[in-house]
Each structure stands twice: as structure tokens, then as C-alpha cells.
Amino acid sequence: MYKITPEDRQWVDEFRRQPLGPHSPGLLRVLNAMRGAPQRGKYVLICTRPHREWVLGRLSGERGTPVETIPGQVFTSLSEAEWTVFRLRWKELTGSDLN
């Protein structure tokens, strides 16, 4: 599996501009690494009102266990919600913040 490297920082601005795509091959490699990470503790979005509201959650990694929702993390913009998940997953995988 691909491991995100410091050189992959170049793809962050592309994601910020177009979180819903289309994405370059370099950014797709980073996104695939994020999406392919272990399920336990992975940040996800939960749609609570179709096309209008999403909340942030974390997977337990155990089948049948509900997703833990993160209090106060409600989004009315899918782009902003996706950016938040990207930043959180980036930190989990690289140890560095994206500000």
C-alpha cells in the first residue's frame, strides 16, 4: 500500500480547491492511501439530511458497532466537510497539521 510522504504535500492545495474532483493521479494516490487505511478510528462523514447536512464520525472497526459521532461537527457544505476529513486523515497518517 502507498505511504504518504512529505513530497505529497504538493497535492493538498489541489484537494482544497476541488475536494469533489476531478483529481490528478498524484492526489488520487494520496486519497487511495487515506481511504485504504484501517477502519478502526477512521474519520467519516454521515449524511443526516440528504444534500444539506453532514456530521463527522469515527468508525469503530468492529462490524455491527455504530459509528461514533463527534459532537459539534455539523456541516452544511459537503466541500467543507470533505476538507475537514482530509485534514484529520492527513494528520493521522503523517503526524502533521494542515492549516
PyMOL commands that set and color helices and strands:
alter all, ss='L'
color gray80, all
select helices_A, chain A and resi 6-17+25-35+78-94
alter helices_A, ss='H'
color red, helices_A
select strands_A, chain A and resi 43-49+53-58+68-75
alter strands_A, ss='S'
color yellow, strands_A
deselect
rebuild
show_as cartoon
